[in-house]
Amino acid sequence: MIPTGRRVLLLGGTGEGRAIASRLAGSAELDVVTSLAGRVRDPRWPEGEVRIGGFGGVEGLSEWLSANGIRAVLDATHPFAARITRNASEACLANSVPYAMYRRPPWREHPGDTWFPVRDLDHAAELVPTVGSRAFLTIGRQGVAAFDRVNNVSFLVRSIDPPSGTLPPHSQSLLARGPFDVEAEVDLMRNHGIDVVITKNSGGEQTYAKIAAARQLSIPVIVVERPPIPATVEALDTEAAAVNWLTAFGGGSEP
């Protein structure tokens, strides 16, 4: 049964997604459904109705949007969640449902930083032996297998859940969830003799401490650049703008 309010879909899984859901939880105009991919074993739960799991690609999502009377979709997934972003934009286009992306601003290089921007994880794996020999690999649990052929670097691999796929030959796993503070990150890097950090440019405050710690220790950082946002997609860069967009498109008058 479809609720009587204006139903909208929030693709979440990020701290910003939870914040947007919280700001809309008491809305009299919208019924917000937050979708989580279910890839983290113990996710942080947003306020309001929550859906767990994938949709089954573009076709499955298209059917779900139609069956649930969704009036607008806001994509607040991780900046590197390229597959769900592509599927969502195509499904919305097929159903004439308004779609927009919220992406937190990326980190920027500051004085004292030594960054090596790379296009993807394979590029990072090629570069890391030329930069250091003890790497702090902090890219989440997916994609670690891109480094499984790097034999001449030791890796400290940090993620919330155990990494998927094969690990590098010389590696140690560390399970931890942010936020992290700079002092603890400095101690971690010193204790493990880290001389290069590998990260995605995820942005946000939860894990920025590793960037600040690397700056303090003069450790270079290999930074994987974000996938580009399609030119046809409306992009929002503040939570307030995302809330306003979802309210305007989701709570408008019936066509």
C-alpha positions as CSV (number, residue, x, y, z in Angstrom):
1,M,0.0,0.0,0.0
2,I,1.4,3.4,-1.0
3,P,1.3,6.1,1.7
4,T,-1.0,9.0,1.2
5,G,1.9,11.5,1.3
6,R,4.3,12.3,-1.5
7,R,6.7,9.3,-1.5
8,V,10.4,9.9,-2.4
9,L,13.4,7.7,-2.5
10,L,16.7,8.8,-0.8
11,L,19.6,6.6,-1.8
12,G,21.7,6.8,1.4
13,G,24.5,5.0,3.2
14,T,26.5,8.1,4.0
15,G,26.5,10.4,7.0
16,E,25.0,13.2,4.9
17,G,22.3,10.8,3.7
18,R,21.4,10.2,7.4
19,A,21.4,13.9,8.1
20,I,19.0,14.6,5.1
21,A,16.7,11.8,6.3
22,S,16.7,13.2,9.8
23,R,15.8,16.7,8.5
24,L,12.9,15.3,6.6
25,A,11.7,12.8,9.2
26,G,8.9,15.1,10.5
27,S,7.8,16.4,7.1
28,A,4.0,16.5,6.6
29,E,4.6,16.7,2.8
30,L,6.9,13.7,2.2
31,D,7.1,10.0,2.9
32,V,10.9,9.4,2.7
33,V,12.2,5.9,2.0
34,T,16.0,5.6,2.6
35,S,17.6,2.8,0.6
36,L,20.8,1.2,2.0
37,A,22.8,-1.2,-0.2
38,G,23.4,-3.6,2.7
39,R,27.1,-3.9,2.1
40,V,28.1,-2.9,5.7
41,R,27.2,-5.6,8.3
42,D,26.2,-3.1,11.0
43,P,25.0,0.1,9.2
44,R,24.2,3.3,11.0
45,W,20.4,3.5,10.7
46,P,18.8,6.7,9.4
47,E,15.5,8.0,10.7
48,G,12.3,7.0,9.0
49,E,11.5,4.1,6.6
50,V,14.4,2.1,5.5
51,R,14.9,-0.4,2.6
52,I,17.9,-2.7,2.6
53,G,19.4,-4.4,-0.5
54,G,19.8,-3.9,-4.2
55,F,17.1,-3.3,-6.7
56,G,18.2,-5.6,-9.5
57,G,19.8,-3.1,-11.9
58,V,18.0,-0.5,-14.0
59,E,15.0,-2.6,-14.8
60,G,14.4,-3.7,-11.2
61,L,14.7,-0.1,-9.9
62,S,12.4,1.2,-12.7
63,E,9.8,-1.3,-11.6
64,W,10.2,-0.4,-7.9
65,L,9.9,3.3,-8.6
66,S,6.6,2.7,-10.5
67,A,5.2,0.2,-8.0
68,N,5.9,2.5,-5.1
69,G,4.7,5.8,-6.6
70,I,8.0,7.5,-6.2
71,R,7.9,11.2,-7.1
72,A,11.6,12.1,-6.8
73,V,14.9,10.4,-6.2
74,L,17.8,12.0,-4.4
75,D,21.1,10.1,-4.7
76,A,23.2,10.7,-1.6
77,T,25.4,7.6,-1.9
78,H,29.1,7.5,-1.6
79,P,31.0,9.6,-4.2
80,F,32.5,6.4,-5.6
81,A,29.2,4.5,-5.8
82,A,29.2,4.8,-9.6
83,R,27.1,1.8,-10.4
84,I,24.0,2.8,-8.3
85,T,24.3,6.3,-9.6
86,R,24.3,5.2,-13.2
87,N,21.4,2.8,-12.6
88,A,19.4,5.4,-10.7
89,S,19.8,8.1,-13.3
90,E,18.8,5.7,-16.1
91,A,15.8,4.3,-14.2
92,C,14.6,7.8,-13.3
93,L,14.9,8.9,-16.9
94,A,12.9,5.9,-18.1
95,N,10.1,6.7,-15.5
96,S,10.2,10.5,-15.9
97,V,11.0,10.8,-12.2
98,P,13.1,13.8,-11.2
99,Y,16.6,12.8,-10.1
100,A,19.5,14.7,-8.5
101,M,22.8,13.8,-6.8
102,Y,24.1,15.2,-3.6
103,R,27.9,14.9,-3.2
104,R,29.8,16.3,-0.3
105,P,32.7,18.5,-1.5
106,P,36.0,16.7,-2.2
107,W,39.1,17.2,-0.2
108,R,41.5,19.8,-1.5
109,E,45.2,19.8,-1.4
110,H,46.7,22.3,1.1
111,P,50.2,23.7,1.7
112,G,52.3,21.0,3.2
113,D,50.4,18.2,1.4
114,T,52.1,16.0,-1.1
115,W,49.5,14.4,-3.3
116,F,49.7,12.1,-6.2
117,P,46.3,12.1,-8.0
118,V,45.4,8.9,-9.8
119,R,42.5,8.0,-12.1
120,D,41.6,4.7,-10.4
121,L,42.8,1.9,-8.1
122,D,44.8,0.1,-10.8
123,H,46.7,3.3,-11.4
124,A,47.3,3.6,-7.6
125,A,48.6,0.1,-7.5
126,E,51.1,0.8,-10.4
127,L,52.3,4.0,-8.7
128,V,52.6,2.9,-5.0
129,P,56.0,1.0,-5.3
130,T,57.6,4.2,-6.7
131,V,56.4,6.3,-3.8
132,G,56.8,4.1,-0.7
133,S,57.3,0.7,0.8
134,R,54.9,0.7,3.8
135,A,51.4,1.8,2.6
136,F,48.3,2.7,4.6
137,L,45.6,1.5,2.3
138,T,42.3,3.1,3.4
139,I,39.8,2.8,0.5
140,G,37.1,0.8,2.1
141,R,36.6,-3.0,1.8
142,Q,36.0,-3.0,-1.9
143,G,38.8,-2.7,-4.5
144,V,41.6,-4.0,-2.3
145,A,42.2,-6.8,-4.8
146,A,43.6,-4.2,-7.2
147,F,46.8,-4.3,-5.0
148,D,47.1,-8.1,-4.9
149,R,50.0,-8.2,-7.3
150,V,52.1,-5.6,-5.5
151,N,54.9,-7.7,-4.0
152,N,57.4,-5.1,-2.9
153,V,55.1,-3.0,-0.6
154,S,53.7,-3.9,2.8
155,F,50.1,-2.7,3.4
156,L,48.1,-1.8,6.4
157,V,44.6,-2.3,5.1
158,R,41.8,-0.5,7.1
159,S,38.1,-0.9,6.5
160,I,34.9,-1.2,8.5
161,D,34.2,-4.8,7.4
162,P,36.8,-7.4,6.2
163,P,38.0,-6.6,2.7
164,S,36.4,-8.4,-0.2
165,G,38.6,-10.2,-2.7
166,T,42.3,-11.1,-2.4
167,L,44.7,-9.1,-0.2
168,P,48.2,-7.9,-1.1
169,P,50.8,-10.6,-0.4
170,H,52.3,-8.5,2.5
171,S,49.4,-7.0,4.3
172,Q,47.8,-6.6,7.7
173,S,44.0,-5.9,8.1
174,L,42.7,-3.4,10.6
175,L,38.9,-3.1,11.2
176,A,37.8,0.3,12.4
177,R,35.0,2.8,11.8
178,G,35.4,6.6,11.8
179,P,35.4,9.3,12.8
180,F,39.1,9.3,13.4
181,D,41.2,12.0,15.1
182,V,44.5,13.4,13.9
183,E,46.5,12.4,17.0
184,A,45.4,8.8,16.7
185,E,46.1,8.7,13.0
186,V,49.6,10.2,13.6
187,D,50.3,7.5,16.2
188,L,49.0,4.7,13.9
189,M,51.2,5.8,11.0
190,R,54.3,6.1,13.2
191,N,53.7,2.8,14.9
192,H,53.4,1.0,11.5
193,G,56.2,2.9,9.8
194,I,53.9,4.2,7.1
195,D,55.6,6.1,4.3
196,V,52.6,6.5,1.9
197,V,48.9,6.7,2.3
198,I,46.4,5.5,-0.4
199,T,42.8,6.9,-0.2
200,K,39.9,7.7,-2.4
201,N,38.9,11.4,-2.4
202,S,35.7,10.7,-0.5
203,G,35.5,14.2,1.2
204,G,33.8,14.8,4.5
205,E,35.1,15.0,8.0
206,Q,34.7,11.4,9.1
207,T,38.1,10.3,7.7
208,Y,39.9,13.5,6.9
209,A,42.2,13.0,9.9
210,K,44.4,10.7,7.8
211,I,45.0,13.5,5.4
212,A,45.9,16.0,8.2
213,A,48.1,13.3,9.8
214,A,50.0,12.6,6.6
215,R,50.6,16.4,6.2
216,Q,51.9,16.6,9.8
217,L,54.3,13.7,9.1
218,S,55.3,14.8,5.6
219,I,53.9,11.5,4.2
220,P,52.8,11.5,0.5
221,V,49.2,10.6,-0.3
222,I,48.0,8.8,-3.4
223,V,44.6,10.2,-4.0
224,V,42.1,8.4,-6.3
225,E,40.0,10.9,-8.1
226,R,36.2,10.7,-8.1
227,P,34.2,9.4,-11.0
228,P,32.8,12.4,-13.0
229,I,29.2,13.4,-12.5
230,P,27.3,13.1,-15.8
231,A,26.7,16.5,-17.4
232,T,23.0,15.8,-17.6
233,V,22.6,15.2,-13.9
234,E,21.6,18.0,-11.4
235,A,24.4,18.1,-8.8
236,L,23.9,19.5,-5.3
237,D,26.7,20.3,-2.9
238,T,25.0,21.2,0.4
239,E,22.6,19.3,2.6
240,A,20.2,22.3,2.7
241,A,20.1,22.4,-1.1
242,A,19.4,18.6,-1.2
243,V,16.5,19.0,1.3
244,N,15.0,21.9,-0.6
245,W,15.3,20.0,-3.9
246,L,13.6,16.9,-2.5
247,T,10.9,18.9,-0.9
248,A,10.2,20.8,-4.1
249,F,10.1,17.9,-6.4
250,G,8.6,15.3,-4.0
251,G,6.0,17.5,-2.4
252,G,4.7,19.4,-5.4
253,S,1.2,19.3,-6.8
254,E,0.0,16.2,-8.6
255,P,0.7,16.3,-12.4
